[in-house]
Amino acid sequence: MPSFETKLNSPCIRNCCLDEKDICLGCHRSMVEILAWADADKSKRIEILVNCQKRQAEHSKLKKLL
């Protein structure tokens, strides 16, 4: 039986702007994660996506406070 692997697409939304911590305000990846994405395997990409979700949630929380 053939094995099918889901491709994990980049979270990039083409709204690139880095904050003072070098985190993209569009996709919430760090500069290191952006550069590593192309060569990252599936588990590393999942790790990056989880980090993005955490950063996005934190960003949303902070935005609501302001």
Buried (B, 14 or more C-beta within 10 A) or exposed (E): EEEEEEEBEEBEEEEEEBEEEEBBEBBBBBEEBBEBBEEBEEEBBEEBBEBBEEBBEEBEEEEEEE
